[in-house]
Amino acid sequence: GSREAGKQMSVQKVSSDAVALTTADVHAPAANTAAVVTYAATASTKHVLHGVYYSYNAAPTGGNLAITDGGDNVFSVDITAAGPDAILFETPVRGSNNSAVVVTLAAAGAAVTGKVNCVHGTEAQPTT
C-alpha cells in the first residue's frame, strides 16, 4: 500500500526501560496474613511501580490493595472477588525521594491466601 502525499505515519513510542523481577518483588504468605512487599528508603533514590499483580484463592473478606509512600496512603482499592488480577500503571507511580514504598494485599479471611507481585524499579535522584 501507498500513502497519500503529505500524510504522516503514526509512530507509537515503546518504552525500552527493562525492569528486572526478583524475589523481593513477591510475597505469598500463609492464609489470613497480609501479603506485603516493602521497598526500603534509599538515599537519593525514588522507587517506581509499573504495576501490581495480585490474587486471592477464594472470595476475600475485607480484601484491599494499598500502596504507601513514606507511610502515607497514596493508593487503595477494595478487592471483592477471588482469582488473579493486575493493576498496571500507564504512567508509573513514583515514590518520594529517599522514602519507603510499601505494597500491601490485606489479609482476607481464615482460609483465604493472597499473593502480591510488583513490577518495580528505581530512579536515581540528584543530591542537593
Backbone bond lengths (Angstrom), bond angles and torsions (degrees), N, CA, C in turn:
res aa  C-N    CA-C-N  psi(-1)  N-CA   C-N-CA  omega(-1)  CA-C   N-CA-C  phi
1 G - - - 1.436 - - 1.498 110.63 -
2 S 1.304 113.07 149.61 1.456 119.08 177.36 1.515 110.01 -110.84
3 R 1.347 116.31 156.92 1.458 122.22 177.77 1.507 108.77 -96.81
4 E 1.332 113.87 151.43 1.455 118.37 173.65 1.525 108.07 -69.65
5 A 1.341 115.85 147.17 1.458 120.33 178.80 1.525 109.64 -59.38
6 G 1.312 116.32 137.70 1.456 121.54 176.86 1.518 114.48 85.35
7 K 1.302 119.34 -7.82 1.468 121.70 179.23 1.532 109.52 -85.22
8 Q 1.303 116.64 137.78 1.455 122.07 179.53 1.525 109.90 -96.29
9 M 1.315 115.97 143.69 1.455 120.03 173.79 1.513 109.30 -74.26
10 S 1.296 115.60 144.23 1.454 121.48 174.75 1.524 108.34 -81.89
11 V 1.324 116.53 131.38 1.457 121.58 179.21 1.517 107.84 -121.69
12 Q 1.314 116.06 127.76 1.450 121.36 178.25 1.512 108.88 -102.85
13 K 1.336 116.70 127.18 1.453 121.46 178.71 1.528 109.45 -72.93
14 V 1.294 116.27 133.59 1.462 122.60 177.08 1.514 107.74 -116.91
15 S 1.315 116.74 127.30 1.450 120.88 -179.87 1.524 110.28 -69.06
16 S 1.316 116.06 137.37 1.460 119.98 178.34 1.526 111.49 -107.59
17 D 1.341 116.32 7.25 1.451 120.50 -179.86 1.528 109.98 -76.56
18 A 1.306 116.78 109.92 1.455 121.12 178.23 1.523 109.25 -83.47
19 V 1.320 115.93 145.04 1.453 121.67 178.21 1.522 107.79 -121.65
20 A 1.318 116.74 120.73 1.462 121.05 178.68 1.521 109.12 -82.05
21 L 1.321 117.00 131.21 1.460 121.21 176.16 1.520 108.68 -94.41
22 T 1.329 115.78 137.43 1.463 120.58 -179.60 1.528 109.64 -132.18
23 T 1.317 116.35 172.38 1.463 120.10 177.80 1.527 111.64 -64.35
24 A 1.324 118.14 -20.94 1.463 121.57 177.90 1.530 111.54 -70.93
25 D 1.331 117.57 -12.31 1.466 122.29 -178.78 1.530 112.76 -93.25
26 V 1.339 117.75 3.70 1.467 122.36 -173.07 1.525 110.28 -130.14
27 H 1.339 116.16 139.98 1.465 119.74 169.25 1.516 108.63 -143.18
28 A 1.322 116.10 127.21 1.467 123.43 -179.31 1.531 108.34 -135.15
29 P 1.336 117.35 79.19 1.461 120.75 -175.76 1.528 113.27 -80.83
30 A 1.323 115.69 -178.22 1.469 123.19 177.28 1.531 110.21 -67.63
31 A 1.320 116.26 168.79 1.468 122.40 -179.91 1.531 111.55 -55.21
32 N 1.321 114.52 146.34 1.468 124.15 176.88 1.522 113.20 56.65
33 T 1.335 115.28 35.80 1.460 122.78 176.94 1.527 108.05 -128.84
34 A 1.320 116.73 133.63 1.465 120.08 178.00 1.526 110.16 -61.74
35 A 1.331 116.02 138.02 1.464 121.99 173.24 1.527 106.37 -92.38
36 V 1.323 116.57 118.89 1.463 121.20 -171.86 1.524 110.43 -128.75
37 V 1.323 116.11 128.53 1.463 121.83 172.37 1.527 106.14 -116.52
38 T 1.330 115.56 122.13 1.461 121.16 -177.52 1.520 109.93 -115.90
39 Y 1.317 115.29 128.74 1.471 121.85 173.54 1.521 106.55 -109.13
40 A 1.317 116.62 108.65 1.464 122.56 -175.06 1.525 111.64 -65.18
41 A 1.316 114.79 150.35 1.460 120.62 175.69 1.519 109.16 -60.55
42 T 1.323 115.79 136.38 1.457 122.18 178.35 1.524 107.89 -133.37
43 A 1.324 116.54 130.78 1.466 120.89 -177.99 1.518 111.10 -54.39
44 S 1.315 116.25 135.97 1.466 124.60 175.66 1.529 113.21 59.49
45 T 1.352 116.64 31.68 1.460 120.59 -179.09 1.525 110.71 -137.83
46 K 1.337 115.77 141.37 1.459 122.28 171.08 1.525 108.02 -111.40
47 H 1.336 116.83 135.98 1.456 121.12 172.75 1.521 108.02 -82.63
48 V 1.334 115.82 143.12 1.465 121.79 -177.33 1.524 108.30 -128.28
49 L 1.348 116.45 123.79 1.464 121.76 176.77 1.525 109.35 -105.26
50 H 1.322 115.17 122.87 1.465 121.16 177.30 1.519 110.93 -92.90
51 G 1.318 116.64 -24.21 1.457 120.81 179.55 1.506 111.61 -179.74
52 V 1.347 114.70 164.46 1.455 122.05 177.63 1.519 107.80 -135.40
53 Y 1.318 115.81 124.99 1.466 122.33 173.74 1.519 106.69 -103.52
54 Y 1.324 116.61 140.06 1.462 118.97 -177.91 1.522 109.58 -148.98
55 S 1.345 115.47 162.43 1.459 119.60 174.59 1.516 110.05 -157.20
56 Y 1.339 114.45 153.20 1.462 123.49 167.37 1.519 105.77 -121.88
57 N 1.331 117.55 143.18 1.466 120.43 -178.36 1.536 112.86 -81.90
58 A 1.332 117.75 -10.70 1.466 123.57 176.82 1.529 107.61 -151.13
59 A 1.320 116.45 168.46 1.467 119.54 -179.82 1.527 110.24 -56.87
60 P 1.323 117.45 124.91 1.462 120.34 -176.41 1.527 112.70 -81.38
61 T 1.314 115.34 151.79 1.459 122.51 169.00 1.524 105.35 -106.13
62 G 1.312 117.04 114.18 1.463 120.03 -178.05 1.512 113.70 75.21
63 G 1.341 116.76 28.99 1.458 120.15 178.99 1.517 112.18 -63.58
64 N 1.316 116.64 136.90 1.463 120.98 -178.50 1.521 109.00 -159.74
65 L 1.333 115.65 145.79 1.454 122.16 172.10 1.519 106.63 -120.10
66 A 1.331 116.43 125.81 1.460 120.73 -177.89 1.522 110.19 -131.79
67 I 1.331 114.87 149.30 1.466 122.15 175.17 1.519 107.18 -126.36
68 T 1.345 115.21 129.76 1.455 119.50 174.52 1.524 109.70 -116.20
69 D 1.311 115.13 150.16 1.466 123.70 177.63 1.520 106.22 -126.14
70 G 1.323 116.38 109.06 1.458 119.39 -178.43 1.518 112.20 62.85
71 G 1.328 118.33 29.00 1.459 122.60 -179.90 1.515 114.48 90.61
72 D 1.329 117.34 -12.12 1.471 121.32 178.86 1.522 109.70 -89.70
73 N 1.329 116.40 130.47 1.460 121.15 178.30 1.534 108.56 -71.31
74 V 1.345 116.90 116.03 1.460 120.97 -177.95 1.533 112.57 -111.93
75 F 1.355 116.37 -8.33 1.465 120.18 179.55 1.520 107.84 -158.53
76 S 1.342 116.34 135.26 1.457 120.68 177.16 1.519 108.67 -154.58
77 V 1.333 115.64 133.45 1.463 120.76 177.48 1.526 108.12 -142.71
78 D 1.328 115.61 135.76 1.462 120.20 176.51 1.513 110.27 -77.98
79 I 1.329 116.07 145.61 1.458 122.41 179.02 1.521 106.75 -123.07
80 T 1.327 116.49 124.00 1.458 120.47 -172.48 1.519 114.15 -115.82
81 A 1.322 118.18 -1.34 1.466 120.42 -175.81 1.524 111.38 -131.60
82 A 1.322 114.75 155.53 1.454 121.63 175.39 1.525 109.73 -75.88
83 G 1.328 114.64 165.82 1.453 120.34 174.63 1.504 112.53 103.93
84 P 1.330 115.04 171.96 1.469 119.53 179.98 1.522 111.46 -83.05
85 D 1.317 115.08 153.62 1.460 122.09 174.51 1.523 107.06 -159.09
86 A 1.306 115.89 173.48 1.463 120.42 -179.14 1.512 110.45 -146.44
87 I 1.317 114.52 149.99 1.458 122.08 170.30 1.517 105.09 -120.42
88 L 1.322 115.69 111.74 1.460 121.38 179.88 1.518 107.98 -108.01
89 F 1.313 116.29 125.43 1.456 121.04 -176.91 1.524 109.63 -89.60
90 E 1.339 116.42 115.18 1.466 120.58 178.56 1.522 109.89 -57.83
91 T 1.315 115.47 -42.95 1.458 121.78 170.44 1.524 105.65 -108.13
92 P 1.330 118.38 118.17 1.462 119.80 -176.23 1.529 112.34 -54.96
93 V 1.318 115.53 148.17 1.462 122.29 177.45 1.520 107.53 -86.62
94 R 1.319 116.00 121.69 1.460 121.29 -178.74 1.518 109.84 -106.30
95 G 1.326 115.51 128.20 1.451 120.03 174.87 1.521 109.73 -76.31
96 S 1.311 114.95 173.38 1.460 120.67 177.96 1.525 110.30 -74.98
97 N 1.321 116.09 156.51 1.459 121.14 177.60 1.529 109.72 -60.30
98 N 1.333 116.23 134.67 1.466 123.07 177.48 1.530 111.81 55.82
99 S 1.338 116.26 44.59 1.457 121.40 -176.98 1.526 110.81 -132.57
100 A 1.327 116.65 140.22 1.459 120.99 175.92 1.526 109.63 -72.52
101 V 1.325 116.06 141.79 1.464 122.66 173.77 1.520 106.52 -120.09
102 V 1.341 115.75 129.63 1.460 121.61 -177.36 1.521 109.16 -125.82
103 V 1.336 116.34 129.43 1.461 123.29 176.52 1.521 106.57 -110.24
104 T 1.352 116.47 124.40 1.463 120.86 -175.92 1.521 111.05 -127.86
105 L 1.326 115.76 123.54 1.459 122.57 169.51 1.527 105.02 -100.22
106 A 1.326 116.59 116.31 1.460 121.98 -171.72 1.527 112.92 -62.39
107 A 1.343 115.20 149.56 1.464 121.13 168.58 1.521 106.62 -60.49
108 A 1.351 117.03 141.26 1.466 118.20 -168.21 1.516 115.04 -134.34
109 G 1.317 117.64 24.42 1.456 119.30 176.39 1.516 112.28 130.25
110 A 1.332 115.79 157.17 1.469 122.96 -172.15 1.526 114.27 -54.31
111 A 1.321 118.18 -38.20 1.468 119.75 -176.60 1.527 112.04 -111.11
112 V 1.322 117.31 12.88 1.468 121.31 -175.19 1.522 110.21 -102.03
113 T 1.331 115.98 125.90 1.468 120.46 174.12 1.516 109.22 -107.04
114 G 1.302 115.71 143.62 1.463 121.57 178.22 1.515 110.18 -124.35
115 K 1.323 114.87 153.07 1.465 121.59 177.10 1.522 107.96 -133.10
116 V 1.321 115.78 144.50 1.462 120.27 175.89 1.529 108.36 -133.47
117 N 1.333 115.12 137.62 1.472 123.38 179.67 1.524 107.41 -132.99
118 C 1.314 116.98 126.25 1.461 121.03 -176.97 1.523 111.32 -110.79
119 V 1.309 115.33 141.89 1.464 121.67 171.34 1.531 104.39 -100.60
120 H 1.321 115.84 106.35 1.466 122.58 -165.39 1.522 111.45 -130.96
121 G 1.306 115.10 146.07 1.451 122.06 172.52 1.525 108.56 -145.61
122 T 1.323 116.41 -175.77 1.467 121.00 177.04 1.526 109.05 -134.55
123 E 1.316 113.86 158.39 1.459 121.21 174.00 1.525 108.17 -127.92
124 A 1.298 116.33 129.24 1.466 120.45 176.13 1.510 109.27 -72.02
125 Q 1.317 116.78 139.74 1.458 122.76 178.38 1.517 108.78 -117.62
126 P 1.322 116.70 139.33 1.466 118.25 179.90 1.530 110.90 -64.86
127 T 1.307 116.12 144.52 1.465 119.71 176.20 1.511 108.55 -81.93
128 T 1.329 115.05 144.34 1.466 119.07 -179.81 1.503 111.14 -122.38
